[in-house]
Amino acid sequence: MPPILQRLQQATKTMSRRKILLLVLGCSTVSLLIHQGAQLSWYPKLFPLSCPPLRESPPRPKHMTVAFLKTHKTAGTTVQNILFRFAERHNLTVALPHPSCEHQFCYPRNFSAHFVHPATRPPHVLASHLRFDRAELERLMPPGTVYVTILREPAAMFESLFSYYNQYCPAFRRVPNASLEAFLRAPEAYYRAGEHFAMFAHNTLAYDLGGDNERSPRDDAAYLAGLIRQVEEVFSLVMIAEYFDESLVLLRRLLAWDLDDVLYAKLNARAASSRLAAIPAALARAARAWNALDAGLYDHFNATFWRRVAHAGRACVEREARELREARQRLLRRCFGDDPVLRPAAQIRTKQLQPWQPSRKVDIMGYDLPGGGAGPATEACLKLAMPEVQYSNYLLRKQKRRGGTRARPEPVLDNPPPRPIRALPRGPQGS
C-alpha cells in the first residue's frame, strides 16, 4: 500500500464516517501527535485539492543527500537543526568538523574535505559553517547531492553581524561606543581588508559563497553577474530569511519531504535588548551601500525566490506556510508549555539547551523543557531546541560510537536530483 494511503488508513481508524468524508473533501485538517522511537511528528498533513501535489509520477522518495551552505546571521542555525533532526530520524551520516576546527569547518579558511572528522565520512548531510569551495564539496559529497543556502536582507544582516561579532571583529572593536551609525558613516576609517575576521565587516554573504568580498559591483558589474551565475550553477534553492516559512515549503517540496520534516523552533535569536528594534532608513541605505555586493546577491535571489513561489503556486505555498506555522505552534506548546517563550540563557535549567553567548553585551535566547518530562517526547523536544554546539558534539559522539567503515552513499539513479537554479524555468516574478 502506498505510504499516503497507509497514513490515511491510520488517521481514519477512529473517525466517524462524517469526519472521514470531511477529511477527504479537504474541509478539515488532521494533526496527530505520534511517537516513533524518539521522533515527535505531527501528521498527516492533508491539504485541500486546490493545492497541487508534487508533479512527479510516481512520487519521488525523500531525498537524503543535502549540503546546506550555512551563511552567517541568516537563520541558518534553525535550518541546520532541521537537517540534523532529519538525519537522525533516517540514520544518515552528518559531516562534522574536525575538533581542531571547533564547530565550523575551519572558517574563514576555504573549505577542504580534510576539515571533516573521519568518523563522519562519507556523509549524507552537511550543514555547518564553511566558506564555499565547489570542488572540495563535490569531492566530499556523493553524486546527486542537493545544494541549498539562505540569504538575508543585507541591512538587517549587517546590524546582526555588528552586534554579534562586536568583540571579535577588529573593524567593529575600533568603533567608539560600539556605534553602528558611526561605523557606517565612515566604514573605511575602521575597516582593514585582510585582517582576521574582516569578512564579518564587509560583504559577508559574498565571502561565505566563495566570492571576493572586496569587489564592488559599482566598479565591476560583471563580477556580481559572474558570482550569481556560479551560485545558480550549484544551488537548487536559495532561501530567503525574511520569508522563512515559505522557504521551508519550497525546501520540503524540492526534497520531497513531508511538512512535518521541516517543523522548527527558532534558534540563536538575540534578546530584544541586544538588537535594534528597527533600522532607520538612512542607516539601512548606508549598510546596503557598504555591502553592495551582498545587496546585489540578495536582490537577485529574492526575485528568483518569488519566481519559484509563483511556479509552485503562490496560494498553495502560502497555505502550506500557514499550516506549518499552526503545526509549529502546537509543537512548541507540546514541548515547552502552554506559553512557550524564548528565555535568557541564565534562566534555562537544562544545560543541553543553554545557548553559547558571544559576549557580555549580547544575550542569545533559547527554550527550556518543563520539569518532570521523560521519554521519547522529551528527547524529541530536546533536539528541537538544542543549540548548534551541543547538537554537533552529540552527533559526533554518536557517529564515533557507530564507528566502522561505511560505504559511500549511493545516489538514487532512477530519481535524478532536483536541478540547479539555472536549469529552472524563468517565469514572471510573483506579485
N, C-alpha and C positions, 0 to 999 in steps of 0.2 A: 504494500500500500504506500502511495506517495507520502512524504513527511507531512505535507499540509493537511491531507485527509486524516492522518493519524492524530494530528493536533486537534482538528475539528472534532473527531470522534471523542477524544479525551475531554474536550471542553464541553461537549453536549451530553455527557453521560447522566448528569444530574439535573438537566434542564427540562422544563415543560415544553410541550410542542409549540406553544405560543412563543416562548423565548427563543426556541430554535429557529422558528420562522422569522422572527425579528432579526436574529443574528444573520441568517442567510440573506435577508433583504438589505443588510447593511445599515439597519436602523438602530443598532446597539453595538457597542464595542465591549468585548470581554477582556478583562485583565486579570490574570490568575497569578498568584504567587506560589511558586513551586520550589522544591529543593531537589537539586541533582548533585549529591555529594555536597561540595562547598559552594555550588553555584546558586545564586539567587536570581531568578528570572521572572519577568512579567510578560506573559504571552498566553495565547496567541494574539498578535496584533492583526486584526482583520479589518481592512479598510473598505469603504463603500466602493461600488463598481465605478464611480466617477474617477477614482484613482487608478490609472492604468498600471497593470503589473509590469515587472521587468519583461522585456520582449523576447528573451531567449526561449527557444522551444527545442528540446526540453530545457527546463530551468537549469542554470549553472549551479554547481555545488559552491559552497562558500570558498572564497579564495583565501589561501592560507599563507602566502608569502608576500609580506608587505615591508617596505622600507619607508619610514617616516622621517623626513628631514625636520628635526625639532629646532625651529628658529627661536630666537630669544624674545621673551616678553610678548608672546603672541597667543597665549592659552595652550601652548604646546605641551605643558606638563599634564593637562587634563586629557589631551589626545593620547599621550604616552600611556597614561593609566588605563584608558580604554583598550589599547593594544596589548598591554601587559596582561590584563584580565582575560582577554580573548585568547591569548597564547596559553595561559594556564589552563583554561577550560578545555582546550583542544590538545593539550600536551605538546605544544610546539616549543622549539628552542628559540630563545631570545638572545640576540647578540648583546653582550655586555662588555663594558670597558675593562681593560687590564687594571689591576689595582694601582699601578703607577700613574694611571690617567685619572684616578678618582672616579667620579660617576659620569664623566664625559669622555668622549673618545679623544683625549689629549688635545681638546680645543684650547687655544685657537690655531693649532697646527693643522695643516691639510690632513684630511683623514687618510689613514693607512689601515689595511687589513691586519697589520701587525699590532694595532692597538686593541684588538678584540681578544678577550680572555679565551684561551684554548678550550676551556670547558664549555664554552658557549658557541662552538663552531662544529659543523656548519649550521647557520641559523635559518629559521623561517621568518623571523620578525626582527627588525632593528628600529629603535625609537629614541635613542639617547642623543644628546647634543654632539654635533660634529660639524666640521667645515667640509662642504660637499666636494667630493672628488669622484667623478663618474667612473673612471677606470678602476679605482680601488674598490668602490662599492660593487661594481659588476664582477670583480674578481671574487668578492666575498659572498654575495647573494646568489641564490640559484636562478637559472633561467626562468623567465615568466614572473619574476618579482614585480609587483606594482609599486611605483614610487609616488608618494604624496607629500605635500607640505602645507604650511599655513602662513599667511601674511596678516599684518595688522596695519591699520591706518597709521602712517609714519609719525604724525604729531603726537598721537596718544601713545604710541610705542616709545617714542623718544623720551617723553615725560616719565614713563615707567623705567626705562633704562637709566635715566639720570638719577632717579630716586634709588633704584635697587643697587646700582653699581657705584654709588657715590663715594664709597670708601675704598674702591678697588681700581677705578679708572683714574689715572693721573690727571687727565684733562678736566675731569669733574672735581677732583680734590683741589685744584688750583683756584676754583671759583670762590670769591668771597661770599660768606654766609650761605653756601650751597644753593645759590640762586640760579634757577633755570633761566629766568629772564636775563640775568647778567651774562650767562654763557651765550645765549642765542643773540644777544645784542652785538657780541664780537667774538664768535667762536674761534677765529684764528689766533686770538690772544691767549687761548688756553690749550688749544689742540696741537699735538705734535704727532705727525704721521710716523708710524713705525714703532712707537714705544709700546710697552706692554699694555694690553687691553685697550689699545687705541680704537679698535674696531667697535667698541661699545659706544663711542662718541661720534661716529660718522658712518652712515650708510651700513648699518649692521645687517640688514636683510641681504644686501648685495654681497657682503662678506660671507655670511653663512651659506649662501648659494654658490660660493666658489668664485665670485667675481672680484674685481678690483674696486674696493670701496673708495679709492681716491679719484676715480674718474668722474667727470661731471657731464651730464647729458647736455648742458648748455654749450659746452665746448666740443663735445663729441657725441652727437645724437646717434651715430652708427654703433657706438659701443653699447648703449642701452638696448637698441634693437637686437644686437647680436646676443646679449645676455638673455633677453626674453626668448629668443629663438632657442638657445641652449636649454633653458628651463623647459620649454614646451616640448623639446625632443625627448625628454626623460620622464617628466612628471605627468601622470594621468589625471591628477586633480590637484589644484591649488585652492585650498580652503581659505575662507576669509573670517577672521576672528570676530568681526562685528556682526556676522550672521552665522554664529556658531552652530545653532541647531539646524539651520538649513544646510550648512556644510556637512554635518553628520548624516543628514538624509542622503546627500549626494554620495558621501563616502560609503554608506552601507549599501546603496544601490550599485555603486562601482564594484564592490567586493562581493555582491550577492549575499550580504549578511542580513540577519533579522534586525528589526529596530531595537529589540532588547539587547543586542550586542553592543550598541553604542550609548546605552544609558551611562550617566556620569554624575560625579559630584565635582563641583568647582574646586580646583586645587591651586596652591601657590598664589592666592589672592592677597593683596595688601589691605590692611585696615584703612578705613576712610581717613584716619588721621595721617596716613603715610602717603597720600596721593592728592592731587588737585581735584577738586570736585568738578571743575570744568576748565578747559584750557581756553583762555581768551583768544579771540580770532587772530589778533596780531601775532601772538605767540605761536599759534598753530601755523600761520604762514611762514614765520621765521624758521620753525622746525622743518617744514617741508622744503624750504629753500636750501637750508644747510644739508638736508638729506635728500637732495634732488634725485639721486639715483634710486633710492628706496621709493620715493614718491612716484617715479615713473613706473617702477615694477608694480607697485600697489594699484595704480590707476589702470594699468593694462589688465592685470589679473582679476581685479574687481569686475571689469567689464566682461572678461571671459567667464567669470563665475556666474553672472546673471544670464549669459547666453546658455550656460549649462542648465540653469534652473528653467529657463524657457523651453529648452529642448526636452527636459524631463516632464514638463507640465507644471507651470507655476502654482496653480491651485492645488495640485497634488502634493507638491513639495511643502507648501505652507500647511496643508492638512497634516502631513506626516510630522512636520516640525511641532505642530500643536500637540499631536498625540505624544510625541517624545517629551515635551515639557510636562504634560499631565502625568505620564508614567514616571518621569523623573521625580516629581514632587511626591508621588505616592511612595516611591522607593526611599527617598530621603526621610520621610516621616516614619516609614517602617524601620529604618536603620537607626535614626538619630532622634527619634521622639516626635511628638505632635507639632512642636515648633522648632524645626531644625535650623540652627543658626551657626554661622562661622564664628569661631572663638579665638581669642589670642592664645598663643602657644602656652603661656603660663597657666591658662585655665583648662588645658587639655590634660586629663589624668592618664590617658592611655599613651604610654611612651612611644609606641609604634606609630602614633598619629601626630606626634609633635613635629611641626614643620621646621626646617632649618631657617635661622634668622640671619640675613646678610649683614646687618649692623644694628646698633642700638637705636638708630634713627628710623628704622623700617620694621614694621610689625607685619609678619606673614601669618595669616589666619588658617584655621583648619577646623575639622569636625571632631567630636568626641563621641564614643559609644556610651549609651546609658549603662548604668551599673547593673550587674547581675546577669548580663547576657552570656550565652554559651551556645555552642553547637554550630551547625553549618551556616545558619543565617548570620550569626555573629562573625564568622570567618569571612563570609562574602562581604559584609558591611565594612569590615576592617580593610579589606583590599580596595573597596570602593573609594575610601578616603585616605589611603596610605600615601604619604609623600614620596617623591621620587627617590631620595637617598635610601630610605628604609626598604622600599619595594625592590630597588635594584639590588641591594645587599641580600634580601630574602631570595630573589630569583637566582642570584649567583650561587648561594649556598645550596639551594635546591638542585640546580643543574650540576653542580660539582658532585653532589651525592649520587645523582643518576649515573654520572661517570660513563666510562667506556667509550669506544669509538662508534660514532653514529654516521650512517651513510648520508651523503649529500641529499637534501630534499629534492625529490623529483617533480618537475613541472607536470601539470595535467595536460597532456598533449592534445586530447580531444576537446579541450575547453581553453582556447587561447586567452591570455590575459587581456584586460582592457587596454585599449590603445592610448599612447600619449596624447597630450592635448592637440598637437599639430595634426594629428590624424582625424580629429573630430570635426563634424560639420560646423560651418560658421554661419549660424543663423543670426537674426536680428537680436539685439540686446533686449532683455525683458524690461518692462516699464517699471 
